[in-house]
Amino acid sequence: MVVSGSTKYSSNNEDLSVKSYCENKVKRIRQNGQIQIYQSSYRGSYSTIIRDCIRNAALGRKVLLVQLMKGGVSQGVANPISLCDNLLWIRSSNSYDQYNHNNLLNDDKIKDLIKASTLELWEFCKKQLLSGEQDQVILDEIFRTVELGIIDEDDLISTLENRFLSGDVILTGTTIPKKFLLMADQVTELRS
């Protein structure tokens, strides 16, 4: 199911000048990035998004792919992977998926490490969203971090509202709060 909303334009949009060869006049075209939400009933269903971001990077777009709930490859902000010279791929240096579930229930030190690592990654993402350096930013499983109380919902909303408007933002998750569905330009439900 795909539900699309109208694109929201504001006075902060980047203007592009286009010269008409017929009339020798300059026209201003407003460009605005979209907020797209991909929802699925289960984790790990976003391989098509990852495939599309690799394709976009190969075509010359600057892409940032951040997997907030995936880890185990010693990445973090200090060790991103760069592909196609245009794709910056970052995973959390500590995440839930690299620890045994029983250890997580009983070890507050591990929980604190995961939270600190995820918040460090989120601060990096915020800077990227506000700078406008990227043509596309994918925040994989961002809504899971909100659900777990790692990232504050209001902080995410504020960052999305104040982002540099020419780049697209893709947000993924299994449970999407209604506030975000109302902000989105496009909502896609992925089914198996």
C-alpha positions, 0 to 999 in steps of 0.5 A, a space after each residue: 500500500 502506498 499513500 502519498 501526500 502533497 509536497 510541502 514547499 516553504 520559503 526556505 527551499 533552495 532555488 535553482 535557476 534555469 535559463 530557457 534557450 527559447 526566451 533567454 529568460 531565467 526561471 526560478 524552480 523550487 526544489 524540496 526534499 521529501 520525507 518518506 516512511 517505510 513501514 514493515 511488520 518485521 525487522 530486516 525487511 528493508 533490503 530494497 531501500 539499501 539496494 536503492 541507496 547503493 544505486 543512487 550513490 552509483 548514479 552520483 547522488 550523495 547518500 548517507 545510510 545509517 543503521 541505528 539498530 545494527 552493529 557488530 562490525 566495529 563501525 560507529 561514527 569513527 569508522 564509516 564505510 564509503 562505497 561508490 565515492 558517494 555512499 557513506 554507510 554507518 552502523 552503530 558501534 554497539 547495538 542490541 543485535 550483537 549481544 545475547 538477549 539474556 545478557 541484555 536483560 541483566 547487564 545495565 553496562 551493556 544497555 548504557 554502551 548501546 544507548 551511548 553509541 546510538 546517541 553518538 550516531 544520532 548526533 552525527 545524523 542530526 548534523 548531516 540533516 541540518 547541513 544539507 551535504 547529503 542528497 539522501 539520508 536513510 535512517 534505518 529503524 529510527 522508530 525503534 530507537 524512539 520506541 526504546 526511549 533512546 532518541 527523543 520523539 520531539 528531538 526527531 521531529 524538530 530535526 526533521 522540521 529544521 533539516 536542509 530541505 533539498 535532500 530526501 529523508 527515508 525513515 524506517 520502522 515497524 511501529 510508526 507514531 502518528 505524528 510522523 505519519 502526518 509529517 511524511 510526504 510518502 508512506 509505504 507499507 512493505 509486505 512479504 
